[in-house]
Amino acid sequence: MADRILVIGGSNIDYLARSNKPLVKNDSNPGVFTAAFGGVGRNVVENLARLGDQVTFITGVGNDSFGKMLVAELVKLNVNIHYPEPTTASSSYIAICNDDGDMEVAVCDSRAIDNLSIKFIKEFDAEIRARDFLSMEANLSAKLIADLFHTYPDKKWCVEAVSANKVVRVKRFLPKIFLFKGNLIEAQTLLGLKENAEAEECAKGLLAKGVKNVIITQGSGPICYGGNSGIHFYRVKPLPKEEIVNATGAGDAMFAGIIHMLNQGEDWETCINFGQRLAALSLKSDRAVSFEVSNLFNE
């Protein structure tokens, strides 16, 4: 069995609203509302656990019933979870999706994860240093991201960009990143490029700045990936619009699939292909993580 995977990231309560028809701004839109456990790091961890991986998760949780239930669910999935003493309510993520399932706007309250510190994380120093690959997301505070790179500079850091607003938190540490995964807008923002900059230009720019491997998604467009073998493209087969229920967890699912296969020593195209399979399952589910993920492990 491959080594235990270690993820450092956030845990939220996701509140998702999907309009029945195209959204009308400044008006009340009829639709469907759901609540579920979420957070980029937590979503990645649940996907990995449902694939049968051994996972250690370092996160922050709330001091309320939601926090207790979130921890209990991960423990039930055999996740080894570490978190500091909760001092705030659970972090929350509220997303408003259009009738096609695409997120139009979202607000994230990340106070619980802001409780994480390098002092707490270093309590698990032996376990961290035993790992080859470490995964983080840009939802972590800028200070914690800097502390992690400085404390564990020799590790193969795999970074999920999360958003254009937050990805700039890793800008100073590009030479320390083994894998950067983000969408085109996030890559453009990180490099300070204009909106018309293409994925290939962004991938070359990130590699030139020291990132070892790059994966840039473009929605239903080709995935651009690059490393020491050059720049390549992976064609994506878009899902029919009627099959898309919720797009908010697809990127997290893809990152999890990539990490799952990377941890087994697979090549990048195999990693991306498997990540796409997980992303498709997420798109078809009203949850950030589809229960069907476990079936992939059994195939």
ZADOBA-121470 format. One line per 2 residues: number of its first residue (from 1); their letters; for each residue x, y, z of N, C-alpha, C. Coordinates in nm, 2 decimals. Layout:
<rs>
NUM> A> X:Y:Z:X:Y:Z:X:Y:Z | ...
</rs>
This chain:
<rs>
1> MA> 0.08:-0.12:0.00:0.00:0.00:0.00:0.09:0.12:0.00 | 0.05:0.23:-0.07:0.12:0.35:-0.08:0.13:0.42:0.06
3> DR> 0.22:0.51:0.08:0.24:0.58:0.21:0.11:0.66:0.24 | 0.09:0.68:0.37:-0.02:0.77:0.41:-0.01:0.91:0.35
5> IL> -0.12:0.96:0.31:-0.13:1.09:0.25:-0.16:1.20:0.36 | -0.08:1.31:0.36:-0.10:1.41:0.46:-0.15:1.54:0.39
7> VI> -0.27:1.59:0.44:-0.33:1.71:0.38:-0.35:1.81:0.49 | -0.31:1.94:0.46:-0.33:2.05:0.55:-0.43:2.14:0.49
9> GG> -0.54:2.16:0.55:-0.64:2.25:0.48:-0.76:2.28:0.56 | -0.86:2.33:0.50:-0.98:2.38:0.57:-1.10:2.29:0.57
11> SN> -1.19:2.31:0.67:-1.31:2.23:0.68:-1.42:2.33:0.70 | -1.53:2.32:0.62:-1.64:2.42:0.63:-1.77:2.34:0.64
13> ID> -1.87:2.42:0.67:-2.01:2.38:0.64:-2.05:2.45:0.51 | -2.08:2.37:0.41:-2.12:2.43:0.28:-2.27:2.45:0.27
15> YL> -2.31:2.57:0.24:-2.45:2.60:0.21:-2.46:2.64:0.06 | -2.53:2.56:-0.01:-2.53:2.57:-0.16:-2.67:2.60:-0.20
17> AR> -2.69:2.70:-0.28:-2.82:2.74:-0.34:-2.81:2.73:-0.49 | -2.90:2.67:-0.56:-2.91:2.66:-0.70:-3.04:2.71:-0.75
19> SN> -3.03:2.81:-0.84:-3.15:2.87:-0.90:-3.22:2.77:-1.00 | -3.35:2.78:-1.00:-3.42:2.69:-1.10:-3.41:2.75:-1.24
21> KP> -3.39:2.88:-1.25:-3.38:2.95:-1.38:-3.26:3.04:-1.38 | -3.22:3.09:-1.49:-3.10:3.18:-1.49:-3.12:3.29:-1.39
23> LV> -3.01:3.31:-1.31:-3.02:3.41:-1.20:-3.05:3.55:-1.24 | -3.14:3.61:-1.17:-3.17:3.76:-1.19:-3.11:3.83:-1.07
25> KN> -3.01:3.92:-1.09:-2.95:3.99:-0.98:-3.05:4.09:-0.92 | -3.02:4.12:-0.79:-3.10:4.21:-0.71:-3.25:4.17:-0.70
27> DS> -3.27:4.04:-0.70:-3.41:3.98:-0.69:-3.40:3.85:-0.62 | -3.52:3.81:-0.57:-3.53:3.67:-0.51:-3.55:3.57:-0.62
29> NP> -3.46:3.47:-0.62:-3.47:3.37:-0.73:-3.52:3.23:-0.67 | -3.62:3.17:-0.72:-3.66:3.04:-0.67:-3.56:2.94:-0.70
31> GV> -3.54:2.84:-0.61:-3.44:2.74:-0.63:-3.43:2.64:-0.52 | -3.32:2.57:-0.51:-3.31:2.46:-0.42:-3.19:2.49:-0.33
33> FT> -3.20:2.46:-0.20:-3.10:2.49:-0.10:-3.05:2.36:-0.03 | -2.92:2.34:-0.02:-2.87:2.22:0.05:-2.76:2.27:0.15
35> AA> -2.74:2.19:0.25:-2.62:2.21:0.34:-2.55:2.08:0.36 | -2.42:2.08:0.36:-2.34:1.96:0.37:-2.20:2.00:0.42
37> FG> -2.12:1.90:0.46:-1.98:1.93:0.50:-1.90:1.96:0.38 | -1.81:2.06:0.39:-1.72:2.10:0.28:-1.59:2.15:0.33
39> GV> -1.53:2.24:0.25:-1.40:2.29:0.27:-1.31:2.22:0.17 | -1.22:2.30:0.11:-1.13:2.24:0.00:-1.05:2.12:0.06
41> GR> -0.98:2.14:0.17:-0.90:2.03:0.23:-0.98:1.92:0.27 | -1.10:1.94:0.34:-1.18:1.84:0.38:-1.24:1.76:0.26
43> NV> -1.28:1.83:0.16:-1.33:1.76:0.04:-1.23:1.67:-0.02 | -1.10:1.72:-0.03:-0.99:1.64:-0.09:-0.97:1.51:0.00
45> VE> -0.98:1.53:0.13:-0.96:1.42:0.22:-1.07:1.32:0.21 | -1.19:1.36:0.20:-1.30:1.27:0.19:-1.29:1.19:0.06
47> NL> -1.26:1.25:-0.05:-1.24:1.18:-0.17:-1.13:1.07:-0.16 | -1.02:1.11:-0.10:-0.91:1.02:-0.08:-0.95:0.90:0.01
49> AR> -1.02:0.93:0.12:-1.06:0.83:0.21:-1.16:0.73:0.14 | -1.25:0.78:0.06:-1.35:0.70:-0.01:-1.28:0.61:-0.12
51> LG> -1.16:0.65:-0.16:-1.08:0.57:-0.25:-1.00:0.47:-0.18 | -1.01:0.47:-0.05:-0.94:0.36:0.03:-0.80:0.40:0.07
53> DQ> -0.76:0.53:0.05:-0.63:0.58:0.09:-0.62:0.60:0.25 | -0.50:0.58:0.30:-0.48:0.62:0.44:-0.45:0.77:0.44
55> VT> -0.53:0.85:0.52:-0.51:0.99:0.51:-0.50:1.05:0.65 | -0.40:1.14:0.66:-0.39:1.23:0.78:-0.43:1.37:0.74
57> FI> -0.52:1.43:0.82:-0.57:1.56:0.79:-0.55:1.65:0.91 | -0.48:1.77:0.88:-0.46:1.87:0.98:-0.54:1.99:0.94
59> TG> -0.64:2.03:1.03:-0.74:2.13:0.99:-0.78:2.21:1.12 | -0.88:2.29:1.10:-0.94:2.37:1.21:-1.09:2.34:1.20
61> VG> -1.15:2.32:1.32:-1.29:2.29:1.32:-1.36:2.38:1.42 | -1.49:2.39:1.42:-1.57:2.48:1.51:-1.60:2.42:1.64
63> ND> -1.64:2.50:1.73:-1.67:2.46:1.87:-1.82:2.44:1.89 | -1.88:2.40:1.78:-2.03:2.38:1.78:-2.06:2.24:1.74
65> SF> -2.19:2.21:1.73:-2.23:2.07:1.69:-2.19:2.04:1.55 | -2.19:2.14:1.46:-2.14:2.11:1.32:-2.00:2.06:1.32
67> GK> -1.91:2.12:1.40:-1.77:2.08:1.41:-1.76:1.94:1.46 | -1.84:1.90:1.56:-1.83:1.77:1.62:-1.88:1.66:1.51
69> ML> -1.99:1.70:1.44:-2.04:1.60:1.34:-1.94:1.59:1.22 | -1.87:1.70:1.19:-1.78:1.69:1.08:-1.66:1.60:1.11
71> VA> -1.61:1.61:1.23:-1.50:1.53:1.28:-1.55:1.38:1.28 | -1.67:1.36:1.34:-1.72:1.22:1.35:-1.73:1.15:1.21
73> EL> -1.77:1.23:1.11:-1.79:1.17:0.98:-1.65:1.13:0.92 | -1.55:1.21:0.94:-1.42:1.18:0.89:-1.35:1.06:0.97
75> VK> -1.38:1.06:1.10:-1.33:0.95:1.18:-1.39:0.82:1.13 | -1.52:0.82:1.09:-1.59:0.71:1.04:-1.53:0.66:0.91
77> LN> -1.47:0.75:0.84:-1.41:0.71:0.71:-1.26:0.68:0.73 | -1.22:0.66:0.86:-1.08:0.62:0.90:-0.98:0.72:0.87
79> VN> -1.02:0.85:0.87:-0.92:0.96:0.85:-0.86:0.99:0.99 | -0.73:1.00:0.99:-0.66:1.04:1.11:-0.66:1.20:1.11
81> IH> -0.74:1.26:1.20:-0.76:1.40:1.19:-0.70:1.47:1.32 | -0.63:1.58:1.29:-0.57:1.66:1.40:-0.63:1.80:1.39
83> YP> -0.66:1.86:1.50:-0.71:2.00:1.50:-0.69:2.06:1.64 | -0.66:2.20:1.64:-0.64:2.26:1.77:-0.77:2.28:1.84
85> EP> -0.77:2.31:1.97:-0.89:2.33:2.05:-0.97:2.43:1.98 | -1.10:2.40:1.95:-1.18:2.50:1.88:-1.21:2.62:1.96
87> TT> -1.21:2.74:1.90:-1.24:2.86:1.97:-1.34:2.95:1.90 | -1.39:2.90:1.78:-1.49:2.98:1.71:-1.59:2.89:1.65
89> AS> -1.70:2.94:1.60:-1.80:2.86:1.53:-1.73:2.80:1.40 | -1.80:2.70:1.35:-1.75:2.63:1.23:-1.74:2.73:1.11
91> SS> -1.63:2.71:1.03:-1.62:2.79:0.91:-1.74:2.76:0.82 | -1.78:2.86:0.74:-1.89:2.84:0.65:-1.86:2.88:0.51
93> YI> -1.92:2.82:0.41:-1.90:2.85:0.27:-2.04:2.86:0.21 | -2.08:2.98:0.16:-2.21:2.99:0.10:-2.19:3.02:-0.05
95> AI> -2.25:2.94:-0.13:-2.23:2.95:-0.28:-2.37:2.96:-0.34 | -2.38:3.06:-0.44:-2.50:3.07:-0.52:-2.47:3.02:-0.66
97> CN> -2.54:2.92:-0.70:-2.52:2.86:-0.83:-2.63:2.90:-0.93 | -2.60:2.91:-1.06:-2.70:2.94:-1.16:-2.77:2.81:-1.19
99> DD> -2.86:2.81:-1.28:-2.94:2.69:-1.31:-2.86:2.58:-1.38 | -2.74:2.62:-1.43:-2.65:2.52:-1.50:-2.55:2.46:-1.40
101> GD> -2.57:2.49:-1.27:-2.48:2.44:-1.16:-2.35:2.51:-1.14 | -2.32:2.61:-1.23:-2.20:2.69:-1.21:-2.21:2.79:-1.10
103> ME> -2.11:2.80:-1.02:-2.11:2.90:-0.91:-2.10:3.04:-0.96 | -2.20:3.13:-0.92:-2.19:3.27:-0.96:-2.12:3.36:-0.86
105> VA> -2.14:3.33:-0.74:-2.07:3.41:-0.63:-2.07:3.32:-0.50 | -1.97:3.34:-0.42:-1.96:3.27:-0.29:-1.90:3.36:-0.19
107> VC> -1.92:3.32:-0.06:-1.86:3.39:0.05:-1.81:3.28:0.14 | -1.69:3.30:0.19:-1.63:3.20:0.28:-1.59:3.26:0.41
109> DS> -1.64:3.21:0.52:-1.60:3.25:0.65:-1.50:3.14:0.71 | -1.37:3.18:0.71:-1.27:3.07:0.74:-1.21:3.09:0.88
111> RA> -1.28:3.14:0.98:-1.23:3.17:1.11:-1.17:3.05:1.18 | -1.24:2.93:1.16:-1.19:2.81:1.23:-1.05:2.77:1.18
113> ID> -1.03:2.78:1.05:-0.90:2.74:1.00:-0.79:2.84:1.03 | -0.83:2.96:1.05:-0.73:3.06:1.09:-0.68:3.04:1.23
115> NL> -0.74:2.94:1.30:-0.69:2.90:1.43:-0.57:2.81:1.43 | -0.54:2.76:1.30:-0.42:2.67:1.28:-0.29:2.75:1.29
117> SI> -0.19:2.70:1.35:-0.06:2.76:1.36:0.05:2.66:1.34 | 0.17:2.71:1.30:0.28:2.62:1.28:0.32:2.56:1.41
119> KF> 0.29:2.62:1.53:0.32:2.56:1.66:0.24:2.44:1.68 | 0.11:2.44:1.64:0.03:2.32:1.65:0.07:2.22:1.56
121> IK> 0.10:2.25:1.43:0.13:2.16:1.33:0.26:2.08:1.36 | 0.35:2.15:1.42:0.48:2.09:1.46:0.47:1.99:1.57
123> EF> 0.36:1.98:1.63:0.33:1.87:1.72:0.33:1.73:1.65 | 0.31:1.74:1.52:0.31:1.61:1.44:0.43:1.61:1.34
125> DA> 0.54:1.67:1.39:0.66:1.68:1.31:0.71:1.55:1.26 | 0.71:1.45:1.34:0.77:1.32:1.30:0.68:1.26:1.18
127> EI> 0.55:1.27:1.20:0.46:1.22:1.09:0.48:1.30:0.96 | 0.49:1.43:0.97:0.51:1.51:0.86:0.64:1.48:0.78
129> RA> 0.75:1.47:0.86:0.88:1.45:0.80:0.89:1.31:0.74 | 0.80:1.22:0.78:0.80:1.08:0.72:0.74:1.07:0.59
131> RD> 0.66:1.18:0.55:0.59:1.18:0.42:0.68:1.24:0.31 | 0.67:1.20:0.19:0.74:1.26:0.08:0.65:1.37:0.02
133> FL> 0.53:1.35:-0.01:0.44:1.45:-0.06:0.35:1.51:0.05 | 0.34:1.64:0.05:0.25:1.71:0.14:0.16:1.80:0.06
135> SM> 0.03:1.80:0.10:-0.07:1.88:0.02:-0.12:2.00:0.11 | -0.14:2.11:0.05:-0.20:2.23:0.11:-0.28:2.30:0.01
137> EA> -0.36:2.39:0.07:-0.45:2.48:-0.02:-0.43:2.62:0.02 | -0.46:2.71:-0.07:-0.44:2.86:-0.05:-0.54:2.92:0.05
139> NL> -0.64:2.84:0.10:-0.73:2.89:0.21:-0.65:2.92:0.34 | -0.54:2.85:0.36:-0.46:2.87:0.47:-0.41:3.02:0.48
141> SA> -0.39:3.07:0.60:-0.35:3.20:0.62:-0.21:3.22:0.55 | -0.18:3.35:0.51:-0.06:3.38:0.44:0.06:3.34:0.54
143> KL> 0.04:3.37:0.67:0.15:3.34:0.76:0.18:3.19:0.77 | 0.07:3.12:0.78:0.09:2.97:0.80:0.15:2.91:0.67
145> IA> 0.11:2.96:0.56:0.17:2.91:0.43:0.32:2.94:0.43 | 0.36:3.06:0.47:0.50:3.09:0.48:0.57:3.00:0.58
147> DL> 0.51:2.98:0.69:0.57:2.90:0.80:0.59:2.76:0.75 | 0.49:2.70:0.68:0.50:2.57:0.63:0.62:2.55:0.53
149> FH> 0.63:2.64:0.44:0.74:2.63:0.34:0.87:2.65:0.40 | 0.88:2.74:0.50:1.01:2.76:0.57:1.05:2.64:0.66
151> TY> 0.95:2.58:0.72:0.97:2.47:0.82:1.00:2.34:0.75 | 0.94:2.32:0.63:0.95:2.19:0.56:0.99:2.22:0.41
153> PD> 1.11:2.28:0.39:1.14:2.32:0.26:1.18:2.21:0.16 | 1.21:2.09:0.22:1.26:1.98:0.14:1.15:1.89:0.09
155> KK> 1.02:1.92:0.13:0.91:1.83:0.10:0.86:1.87:-0.04 | 0.79:1.77:-0.10:0.73:1.79:-0.23:0.59:1.84:-0.21
157> WC> 0.57:1.98:-0.21:0.45:2.04:-0.18:0.36:2.04:-0.30 | 0.23:1.99:-0.28:0.13:1.99:-0.38:0.03:2.10:-0.34
159> VE> 0.00:2.20:-0.42:-0.08:2.31:-0.38:-0.20:2.33:-0.47 | -0.32:2.33:-0.40:-0.44:2.36:-0.47:-0.47:2.51:-0.46
161> AV> -0.49:2.58:-0.57:-0.49:2.73:-0.58:-0.61:2.79:-0.51 | -0.73:2.72:-0.51:-0.85:2.76:-0.45:-0.92:2.88:-0.52
163> SA> -0.86:2.99:-0.52:-0.93:3.11:-0.59:-0.82:3.21:-0.63 | -0.86:3.30:-0.72:-0.77:3.40:-0.77:-0.73:3.50:-0.65
165> NK> -0.82:3.52:-0.56:-0.80:3.61:-0.45:-0.70:3.55:-0.35 | -0.70:3.42:-0.33:-0.61:3.36:-0.23:-0.48:3.30:-0.29
167> VV> -0.48:3.27:-0.41:-0.36:3.20:-0.47:-0.23:3.29:-0.46 | -0.25:3.42:-0.45:-0.13:3.51:-0.44:-0.05:3.48:-0.31
169> RV> -0.11:3.41:-0.21:-0.05:3.38:-0.09:0.08:3.28:-0.11 | 0.08:3.21:-0.22:0.19:3.13:-0.25:0.30:3.19:-0.34
171> KR> 0.27:3.31:-0.38:0.35:3.37:-0.49:0.50:3.38:-0.45 | 0.54:3.40:-0.33:0.68:3.41:-0.29:0.75:3.28:-0.28
173> FL> 0.67:3.17:-0.30:0.73:3.04:-0.27:0.72:2.94:-0.39 | 0.71:3.00:-0.51:0.69:2.92:-0.63:0.81:2.81:-0.65
175> PK> 0.93:2.85:-0.62:1.04:2.74:-0.64:1.03:2.63:-0.54 | 0.95:2.64:-0.44:0.93:2.53:-0.34:0.81:2.44:-0.37
177> IF> 0.74:2.47:-0.48:0.62:2.40:-0.51:0.65:2.29:-0.61 | 0.61:2.16:-0.57:0.63:2.05:-0.65:0.52:2.04:-0.76
179> LF> 0.40:2.06:-0.71:0.28:2.06:-0.80:0.19:2.18:-0.77 | 0.16:2.26:-0.87:0.06:2.36:-0.86:-0.06:2.32:-0.95
181> KG> -0.18:2.32:-0.89:-0.30:2.29:-0.96:-0.40:2.40:-0.94 | -0.44:2.46:-1.05:-0.54:2.57:-1.05:-0.60:2.59:-1.18
183> NL> -0.70:2.69:-1.19:-0.76:2.71:-1.31:-0.69:2.83:-1.38 | -0.73:2.86:-1.50:-0.66:2.96:-1.59:-0.66:3.10:-1.52
185> IE> -0.77:3.14:-1.46:-0.78:3.27:-1.40:-0.68:3.28:-1.28 | -0.68:3.17:-1.20:-0.59:3.16:-1.09:-0.44:3.17:-1.13
187> AQ> -0.41:3.10:-1.24:-0.27:3.10:-1.29:-0.23:3.24:-1.34 | -0.33:3.30:-1.41:-0.30:3.44:-1.47:-0.28:3.54:-1.35
189> TL> -0.36:3.53:-1.25:-0.35:3.62:-1.13:-0.22:3.60:-1.06 | -0.18:3.48:-1.04:-0.05:3.45:-0.97:0.07:3.50:-1.05
191> LG> 0.06:3.51:-1.18:0.17:3.56:-1.26:0.16:3.70:-1.30 | 0.04:3.76:-1.26:0.02:3.90:-1.30:0.00:3.93:-1.45
193> LK> -0.06:3.83:-1.52:-0.08:3.83:-1.66:-0.22:3.88:-1.69 | -0.24:3.93:-1.81:-0.37:3.98:-1.85:-0.47:3.86:-1.88
195> EN> -0.60:3.89:-1.88:-0.70:3.79:-1.90:-0.69:3.71:-2.03 | -0.63:3.77:-2.13:-0.62:3.70:-2.25:-0.49:3.60:-2.26
197> AE> -0.42:3.60:-2.15:-0.30:3.51:-2.15:-0.35:3.36:-2.15 | -0.29:3.28:-2.24:-0.34:3.15:-2.26:-0.27:3.05:-2.16
199> AE> -0.33:2.93:-2.14:-0.28:2.84:-2.05:-0.14:2.80:-2.07 | -0.10:2.78:-2.19:0.04:2.74:-2.22:0.14:2.85:-2.17
201> EC> 0.10:2.98:-2.20:0.19:3.09:-2.15:0.20:3.08:-2.00 | 0.09:3.06:-1.93:0.09:3.05:-1.78:0.17:2.94:-1.73
203> AK> 0.15:2.82:-1.80:0.23:2.70:-1.75:0.38:2.73:-1.77 | 0.42:2.78:-1.88:0.56:2.81:-1.90:0.61:2.92:-1.80
205> GL> 0.53:3.02:-1.77:0.56:3.12:-1.67:0.59:3.06:-1.54 | 0.50:2.97:-1.49:0.51:2.91:-1.36:0.64:2.82:-1.35
207> LA> 0.66:2.74:-1.46:0.78:2.66:-1.46:0.91:2.74:-1.46 | 0.90:2.85:-1.53:1.02:2.94:-1.53:1.05:3.00:-1.40
209> KG> 0.95:3.02:-1.31:0.96:3.07:-1.18:1.00:2.97:-1.08 | 1.01:2.84:-1.12:1.06:2.74:-1.03:0.96:2.63:-0.99
211> VK> 0.83:2.65:-1.03:0.74:2.54:-1.00:0.78:2.42:-1.07 | 0.78:2.30:-1.01:0.83:2.18:-1.08:0.73:2.12:-1.17
213> NV> 0.60:2.12:-1.14:0.50:2.06:-1.22:0.37:2.15:-1.21 | 0.30:2.17:-1.32:0.19:2.26:-1.33:0.07:2.19:-1.40
215> II> -0.05:2.21:-1.34:-0.17:2.16:-1.40:-0.27:2.27:-1.40 | -0.32:2.32:-1.52:-0.41:2.43:-1.53:-0.53:2.39:-1.60
217> TQ> -0.65:2.40:-1.53:-0.78:2.36:-1.59:-0.84:2.48:-1.66 | -0.93:2.45:-1.76:-1.00:2.55:-1.83:-1.15:2.52:-1.85
219> GS> -1.21:2.48:-1.74:-1.35:2.44:-1.75:-1.36:2.32:-1.84 | -1.44:2.33:-1.94:-1.46:2.22:-2.03:-1.35:2.21:-2.14
221> GP> -1.26:2.31:-2.14:-1.15:2.32:-2.23:-1.04:2.22:-2.19 | -0.94:2.21:-2.28:-0.83:2.12:-2.25:-0.75:2.15:-2.12
223> IC> -0.71:2.05:-2.05:-0.62:2.08:-1.93:-0.48:2.09:-1.98 | -0.41:2.19:-1.94:-0.27:2.21:-1.97:-0.18:2.17:-1.86
225> YG> -0.09:2.08:-1.89:0.00:2.04:-1.78:0.14:2.04:-1.83 | 0.24:2.07:-1.74:0.38:2.08:-1.78:0.47:2.05:-1.67
227> GN> 0.59:2.01:-1.71:0.70:1.98:-1.62:0.83:1.97:-1.70 | 0.92:1.88:-1.66:1.05:1.88:-1.72:1.04:1.81:-1.86
229> SG> 0.92:1.75:-1.90:0.91:1.69:-2.03:0.84:1.79:-2.13 | 0.82:1.91:-2.08:0.75:2.01:-2.17:0.61:2.04:-2.14
231> IH> 0.54:2.10:-2.23:0.40:2.14:-2.20:0.31:2.04:-2.28 | 0.20:1.99:-2.22:0.11:1.90:-2.29:-0.04:1.94:-2.26
233> FY> -0.13:1.88:-2.34:-0.27:1.91:-2.32:-0.35:1.78:-2.31 | -0.44:1.78:-2.22:-0.53:1.67:-2.20:-0.67:1.71:-2.24
235> RV> -0.73:1.64:-2.34:-0.86:1.68:-2.38:-0.97:1.64:-2.28 | -1.06:1.72:-2.26:-1.17:1.69:-2.16:-1.30:1.67:-2.24
237> KP> -1.37:1.56:-2.20:-1.50:1.54:-2.26:-1.61:1.60:-2.17 | -1.67:1.71:-2.21:-1.76:1.78:-2.13:-1.89:1.70:-2.10
239> LP> -1.94:1.71:-1.97:-2.07:1.65:-1.94:-2.18:1.72:-2.00 | -2.29:1.65:-2.04:-2.41:1.72:-2.09:-2.46:1.81:-1.98
241> KE> -2.51:1.93:-2.01:-2.56:2.03:-1.92:-2.66:1.97:-1.82 | -2.74:1.88:-1.87:-2.85:1.83:-1.79:-2.80:1.74:-1.68
243> EI> -2.67:1.69:-1.69:-2.62:1.60:-1.59:-2.54:1.67:-1.48 | -2.52:1.80:-1.50:-2.44:1.88:-1.40:-2.54:1.93:-1.29
245> VN> -2.51:1.89:-1.17:-2.60:1.93:-1.06:-2.53:2.04:-0.97 | -2.40:2.02:-0.95:-2.33:2.11:-0.86:-2.18:2.12:-0.90
247> AT> -2.13:2.23:-0.93:-1.99:2.25:-0.98:-1.89:2.28:-0.87 | -1.94:2.30:-0.74:-1.85:2.36:-0.64:-1.74:2.27:-0.59
249> GA> -1.76:2.14:-0.60:-1.66:2.04:-0.55:-1.57:1.98:-0.66 | -1.59:2.01:-0.78:-1.53:1.94:-0.89:-1.37:1.96:-0.89
251> GD> -1.33:2.09:-0.86:-1.19:2.11:-0.86:-1.12:2.04:-0.74 | -1.18:2.03:-0.63:-1.13:1.96:-0.52:-1.12:1.81:-0.55
253> AM> -1.22:1.75:-0.61:-1.22:1.61:-0.65:-1.11:1.58:-0.75 | -1.09:1.67:-0.85:-0.98:1.65:-0.94:-0.85:1.65:-0.87
255> FA> -0.82:1.74:-0.78:-0.70:1.75:-0.71:-0.68:1.62:-0.63 | -0.78:1.57:-0.56:-0.78:1.44:-0.49:-0.74:1.33:-0.58
257> GI> -0.80:1.32:-0.69:-0.77:1.21:-0.79:-0.62:1.21:-0.83 | -0.57:1.34:-0.86:-0.43:1.35:-0.90:-0.34:1.31:-0.78
259> IH> -0.37:1.35:-0.66:-0.29:1.31:-0.55:-0.29:1.16:-0.52 | -0.41:1.10:-0.54:-0.42:0.96:-0.52:-0.33:0.88:-0.61
261> ML> -0.33:0.92:-0.74:-0.25:0.85:-0.84:-0.10:0.88:-0.83 | -0.07:1.01:-0.79:0.06:1.05:-0.77:0.13:0.97:-0.66
263> NQ> 0.05:0.95:-0.56:0.10:0.87:-0.44:0.13:0.73:-0.48 | 0.07:0.68:-0.59:0.10:0.54:-0.63:0.21:0.54:-0.74
265> GE> 0.27:0.66:-0.77:0.38:0.66:-0.87:0.34:0.66:-1.01 | 0.21:0.70:-1.04:0.16:0.70:-1.18:0.21:0.83:-1.25
267> DW> 0.21:0.82:-1.39:0.25:0.94:-1.47:0.14:1.04:-1.47 | 0.18:1.16:-1.52:0.09:1.28:-1.50:-0.04:1.26:-1.58
269> ET> -0.04:1.20:-1.70:-0.16:1.18:-1.78:-0.25:1.09:-1.71 | -0.20:0.98:-1.64:-0.29:0.89:-1.57:-0.35:0.96:-1.45
271> CI> -0.27:1.04:-1.38:-0.31:1.12:-1.27:-0.43:1.22:-1.31 | -0.41:1.28:-1.42:-0.51:1.38:-1.46:-0.64:1.31:-1.51
273> NF> -0.62:1.20:-1.58:-0.74:1.12:-1.62:-0.82:1.08:-1.51 | -0.76:1.03:-1.40:-0.83:0.98:-1.28:-0.89:1.10:-1.21
275> GQ> -0.82:1.21:-1.21:-0.88:1.33:-1.14:-1.00:1.38:-1.22 | -1.00:1.37:-1.35:-1.12:1.40:-1.42:-1.24:1.31:-1.40
277> RL> -1.21:1.19:-1.37:-1.32:1.09:-1.34:-1.39:1.13:-1.21 | -1.31:1.17:-1.11:-1.36:1.21:-0.98:-1.44:1.34:-1.00
279> AA> -1.38:1.43:-1.08:-1.45:1.56:-1.10:-1.59:1.54:-1.16 | -1.60:1.45:-1.26:-1.73:1.42:-1.32:-1.83:1.37:-1.22
281> LS> -1.78:1.28:-1.13:-1.88:1.23:-1.03:-1.93:1.35:-0.94 | -1.83:1.44:-0.90:-1.87:1.55:-0.82:-1.97:1.64:-0.89
283> LK> -1.95:1.66:-1.02:-2.05:1.75:-1.09:-2.19:1.69:-1.10 | -2.20:1.56:-1.09:-2.33:1.49:-1.10:-2.40:1.48:-0.96
285> SD> -2.33:1.52:-0.85:-2.37:1.51:-0.72:-2.42:1.64:-0.65 | -2.52:1.63:-0.57:-2.56:1.75:-0.49:-2.47:1.78:-0.37
287> RA> -2.37:1.69:-0.35:-2.27:1.71:-0.24:-2.14:1.74:-0.31 | -2.05:1.80:-0.23:-1.92:1.84:-0.28:-1.84:1.71:-0.31
289> VS> -1.87:1.60:-0.24:-1.80:1.47:-0.26:-1.91:1.37:-0.29 | -1.90:1.30:-0.40:-2.00:1.20:-0.44:-1.98:1.07:-0.36
291> FE> -2.09:1.01:-0.32:-2.08:0.88:-0.26:-2.03:0.77:-0.36 | -2.04:0.80:-0.49:-2.00:0.71:-0.59:-1.85:0.69:-0.60
293> VS> -1.77:0.78:-0.54:-1.63:0.77:-0.54:-1.58:0.64:-0.49 | -1.64:0.58:-0.39:-1.60:0.45:-0.34:-1.61:0.34:-0.44
295> NL> -1.70:0.36:-0.54:-1.72:0.26:-0.64:-1.59:0.25:-0.74 | -1.52:0.37:-0.75:-1.40:0.37:-0.84:-1.30:0.28:-0.77
297> FN> -1.29:0.29:-0.64:-1.19:0.21:-0.57:-1.22:0.06:-0.59 | -1.34:0.02:-0.61:-1.38:-0.12:-0.63:-1.37:-0.17:-0.77
299> E> -1.34:-0.08:-0.86:-1.34:-0.12:-1.00:-1.21:-0.20:-1.04
</rs>
